[in-house]
Amino acid sequence: MEDEFKEYTELTKQLMRLKLKITDENGVGDEGKLTKEEQRRQLLPS
């Protein structure tokens, strides 16, 4: 069970990195599809 959680966490991290990369390349992500929470998180410095 713990291994599955680690794997899930790792995939999530990869996904976030990929999303950030896409956002960087395009300048701005597709803000219209983001929830308010996601938009707020993107405004915070990483």
Residue, then its C-alpha position, 0 to 999 in steps of 0.5 A: m500500500e505504501d509503495e502505491f502511495k509513493e508511486y502516486t506521489e511521484l506521478t503527481k510530481q511529474l505531472m505538476r512539473l509537466k504542467l509547469k513546463i507547458t505553462d512556461e512554454n506557452g507563456v500562460g496556462d489555460e486559465g479559463k479551465l482552472t478552478k479558483e483554487e488552482q489559479r490562486r496556487q499559480l499566483l503563489p511563488s514556487 
